[in-house]
Amino acid sequence: MKYLVVGSGGREHAISWRLLSDGSAEEVYVAPGNGGIDEKYRVDIAVDDFEGIYSFCQDKSIDMVVVGPEVPLVMGLVDYLEEKNVPAFGPKKAAAMIEGSKLFAKRIMETYEVPTAGHWDFIGRETITEFIEKNEKYPMVIKLDGLAAGKGVGIPESREEALAFIDENVKDDSRVFVEEFLKGEEASIFGISDGVTVLPMIAAQDHKRIFDGDKGPNTGGMGAYAPAPVVTPEKLQFVKEKVLQPVIDGMRKEGIPFKGILYAGVMIDGDDIKVLEFNARFGDPETQIVLPLLETKLGTLIHASVNGGLDRVDLKFRDSHAMTVVVSAGGYPGSYKKGDEITGIENVAENVQVFHAGTDTKDGKTVTNGGRVLNVTSTGSSLKEAAGNIYGEIDKIKFDGAFYRKDIGHRAL
């Protein structure tokens, strides 16, 4: 089997690694890829260059395209490829709106009785500002509708902070909503679906804040671990029956069947579980820990999702723990440099896997090319063992301004 993985981050490096390492694929190409992908399998095609992607599939006789990031999904890459008889893993454009529009996701949840926070909709600055001026209950959650690369959510703790967020982010024609604040622990659960069946994977927990102790601004994720102890087997079953399956059934009823990864971000407060948001693809960096624990071949899951028959697949995970720690560029999530040489990756122990995220190659050297640069990953019989593997080796990797959190997994440890 020949695969093309679309994307350039740590998630795509992990997907390509898994397809090759579990025997699902003979060849895996990645477009545009990063510095961790062998240059002969790295394809210089942008994720939104649909014609270029199709031409490459024709040239190389690609059997399956796996779409990593949300932007090409929401733009309709799966629809485009399927019309040209190229099998592609991921939801079509209409179904990807579950991530492309938070208000669409809210409507689906409310229609099909999926537990979520109450909300109030607004268009433009004036109407939401009036609401804020009268509101006395903080913290609150403000969300912009549409894709915002993880930066469309504010959690102000005062009226002043709420007005500042609106001033900076809300335009006169913006669709925006206020959501009640949910307390508890957040967890990420991937469900893989063929449009009828949905199978939940093990739960993960991500660390969004840049600094130790979950302090500082939000990022795309500074590290993650799985399985998340907060999601017991009973709670995972609840998410399958009351969250994932109702959405899959509801979208099929609406004529927009969802195939691919339905990723539920949930808040857990004791026995109370509510959905914060849905994504329409594998999460990053959660993919980098879920896939190393997967026992079933990834290719088997992908083909059953695209062609149907997931109800006949036995989804299994290893009885182990996994962790990944993100090494970021100095200054991230603000401004940061690119082009600094990275050394020492080849010196880490065999029980540590380094997935490249924001890297490139220049003059035969690996260099930084993004905010989240590397995902240093390991598995172990316990979370403590996986953490020890990583933190015992991570300082061998060096580049100017390299930064990482030293407390990933602290909630579980």
N, C-alpha and C positions, 0 to 999 in steps of 0.2 A: 504493500500500500504506500502511496505517495501522498503526503499531506502538505498543504500550505497553511501556515498560521499567520494571521493578519494582526500586526501590532509590533510594538517596539520595547515593551517593558519587562519587568521581572516576571509578570504573569505569563507572558508569551514564551519567555525562556523556559519557565517551569513546564508549560504545556508541551513544548517541543522535546524537552528532556524526558518527560514522562512517556510520550508516545514512542520514543526510541528505546528507552530503557526497559519498558515492559513488553516489547516485541510487537506493539501495534503497528509500527511503521518501519519500512525499509529506508525511506528518505523523508526528511521533514525540512521544508524551506520556510523561512520567516521573512515577512515583508512589513516594514523595512528592517526589522531586527535591530540588534545592538552589538556591542563589542564582545558579548559572550557567545555569539553564534559563529560557527565556522564560516569563514568568508565565502566558501563555495556554496553554502546553503543560505546565505544572506542575500536578500533581493531588494534592490533599491527602487521600491515602488511605495508610494504613499498610501495610507489606509483609505483615503477617499478617492483614489484613482481607480475607479471601477473597471474602466476599459483595460488599463494596464494589468490589473489583477486577473481579469478574464483571459487576456492574451497570454499571460504567463502560464495559467492553468492549461491552455491549449498546447503551448510549446512543450510543457513538461509532462503532459498527460496526468495531471493531478487528480487523485481519486476523491479527495475531500478537503474542503476549506474550513478552517476553524477561525471564527471571528472573535478576537480578544476584546477590544475596547468598545465602549458604548457608541461613539460617534458614528462609525460606519454602519452599525446596526440600526440606529435611529434614522440614518440617511437612506437605508434600504438596500444594503449590499447583498443580503441573503436573497431578497426578491429578485434583484438583478441577475445573480448567478443562477438561481433556480430556473429563471426564464430561459437561460442559455444552457440548461441541462447540466450544470455543474453543482453537485451536492455541496451544501454548506450548512454548518452547525451554528445555530443561533436563531433567535426569533426574527420573523419578518418585520418590516417597518411598522405596521399597525400594532403588532403585539409588543414591540420594543418601546412603545409609548408608555408602558408601565414604568419605565425609567425616564423616558424623554419628557414626560409631563407628570409632575407630582400631583397635580389636580386630577388628572386622568386616573392615576393610581388610587387617589382618595375616593373617587366615584366608584371604582371597581370594588374597593374594600367595603364601602358603605352599602352598595347594592347587594353584595353577596355575604354580608354580615361577618366580615373579617375584623377582629378586634384591633382598634387603632385609636389614636387620640382625636378628640373633638377639634374642629377647626372653623375659621372664619375667613372667607375669600374677599379679596379686594383687587381693584385695577387702579394702578397709579399711586402716586405719593399722597395726594390729598385725602383720599378716603381712609387709607391705613393710618395716616398721621392723626386724623380725627379720632380713630379708635384708640390709638396709643395715648392720646391726651386724656382720655377718660379712664383708661385701664389702671387698676391698682394692684394687679396680681403679677408678681415676678418671682422667679424667672419665667420668661415666655420663650416661645420658639417662633422665629420668622423665617419663612422659606420662600425663595423665588421659584416660580414655575420654570420648568425647562432644565436643560443640562447646564451645569455651572462648574464642572471639574472639581467638585467637592467644596466649592466656596460659596454656594448659594444658600447657606443656612447660618442664621445668627441666633445666639441664645443670650439675649441681653438680661442683665440682672437688675436694671433700673430703667426708668423712663428715658433718662439721658442717653443711656447706651442704646436703647431701642431707636430713638430718633437719629442717633449718629449712624446706626446701621442702615436705616432707611435713606438718610442723606447720601451715604456713600454708594448704595447698591440699587435703590429703587428709582426707576425712571417714570416719566409721566404715563407711559403705556404699559408698564410692567404688570404682569399677572403675579400676584403675591398672596400668601395667606399666613395667618397667625394660627399656631397650634398650641394646645395646652401642653405644658411641660410635664414630661413623664420622668419619674425617678426610678432608679434601679440600676441593674447591670445590663450593658448592651452585648448582644451576641450576633454573630453572622451565621446564617444557615443557607447553604446552597441546595436547591432542589433541582434535579435534572428531570426534564419532561419530554414526552413525545406528543404532547397535545391532549393526551387522555390520562396516562399514568404519570405520577410524579414520585420520585424516590429522593428522600432527604439524605444528604451527606452528613458527616460528623460536624458538630458545631465548633466554630472558632471564635476567638476574641481578638480584636484589633486594638491597638493603642494609637489614637488619633493625635494627641497633643505632642508637641515637639520635645518637651523637657520631662525629666524624671518626675514621678509623682503626679503624672497627668496634668502638668502645668503648661502654660504658654499657649500660643495660637494653634489652631487645627492644621493638620497636614493631610496628605493622602494616606497616611498610615506609617508609623515608625517601627512597627513590629507586630507579631501576632503569635498565637499558640493554639494548639488543638490536641485533644478535645477540650472544650471549655467545661469545667466542672459545674458551672451554673446551669448548664442545660443537661438535666438528668434524662435517662431514657424515656420517662413519662412525659417530660416537657417536650422532647423531640417528637414524640408521637402526637402531642397536642398541636405542635406547629404543622405537622403533616396533615392532620385531619381538619384543623380549624383555620389554617392560614394558607398553606400551599395548595391543597386539593380544591378548596372553594374557588381560589383564583383561577386555577387551570380549568375547572368546570365552567366557571362564569365566563371566561374569555372565549371558550369554545361555543357557549350558548350565544355569545354576541357576534359570532362569525369571525373571530380573530384568534384562532387557536395558537397557543404559546408552545413553541418547541425550543429547547435549549436549556440554559441555566436561569432559573428564577431564584434570585438571591434575596432572601428576607433579612433585613436588619430589624431585630426585635429588642424590646426592652423588657427585662424580667425583674419583677419586684415581688419576691415571695412566690406565690402561686399565680400571680397576675402577669399575663404575657400580652403585650400589644406590639403591633407593627409600627416601626418608625418610618421605613421606606422600603421600596423594592428596587432592585437593579436587574438588568436583563442579561447579565453575563457573569463570569467568574470575577470575584473580588481580587483586589491587589492591596496588601500582600497575603491575604488568606489562602489564595490558590497555592502559594509556595509551601504551605504546611499541610493542606488537605491532600494534595496529590502525592506527596511522599508516603502518606499513610494508606493510600488507596491500594487494595489488594486486587480488585477486579481490573481487567485491562481497560485503560481509558478509551481505546479505540472501540471496544465493544459497546461502551456506554454511548459514545458519540454516534455510532451507526444506528443503534436502537432508538436514539432520540430523533434522528433524521428520518428513519424509515419505519418507525413504529416497532412495538414489541418489547418495550421496557418492562412490561409486566412479567416477561419471561427471563429477565436478567437478575442474577443474584448479586446484589451490590454488597461488597464486603470491604472492611477496613482492618488493618493490622491492629493488634492490641498493644499499641505503643503511643508515644507522645511526640509532638513535633513543635519546634519553635523557629521563628525567623526574626532576625534583628536587622533593621534597615541602617545602612551607613549612608548618611546624607552629606551633601556639600555644605560647607560653612555658609551661614546666612539663610538657608532654606528654613521656612517656606517663603521668606522674602527673596531679595535679589542674591544671586550667587554666581560664582565663576564657572566657566566650562574650559575644558582643554587641559586640565592638570593630569599629569601621568599618575597611573595607579600601579603600585608595586606590591608584591607579596602574596597575591592570590594563590599562586602555585605552591606556596609554602604551608598552607593550612592542612591540617590532618585529614585523613581519608574519611573520617566520620562527620566531616563538615562539608556541606555543599554550598557553593557561592553562585547564586543566580544574579545575572547582570540586569540592571534596570536602566539607569541613565548613564550608559557608557558608549564609547565609540572606539574605533581603531584609527591611529594616525602614525604613519611612518613605522609600522610594525609594533607600535606600543598601544596599550589600552589606556584610554583617557576618559575623564569625566565629561558627561554630556547631558546632565539633568540634575534635578534637586535631590531625588532619591536615587542614589548611585548603585548600591549593591544590596542584596538580601542574603545575609549570612545565616545559613539554615542547618538544622541538625535534628535527628530523631533520637529517642532513647527510651528505655523501659519506664522512665519517669520523666516528668517535666523538669525536675531538678537536674537529671542527667543530661537532657537535651540542652538546657541552659548552660550547664558547666562546659559542655563540648564547645559551644559557641564562644562564651566569654573567655575561655582558655586560649582561643586561637585568633579572635577578631583583631587584636592589636598587631598581628603580623601584616595586616593589610594597611597600606599607607597611601595617602595623597594629601595635598595641601588643604587644610581646613576640614578634614574628615571628622564627622560627628556622629555619635550614636547614643541611644538611651541605654542606661545600665540596669534598668529595672523591668525589662519586658517580662511579662508573666507574673508580675507581683501580686495580682489579685488571686491567682491560683496558688502561688508558692507561699 
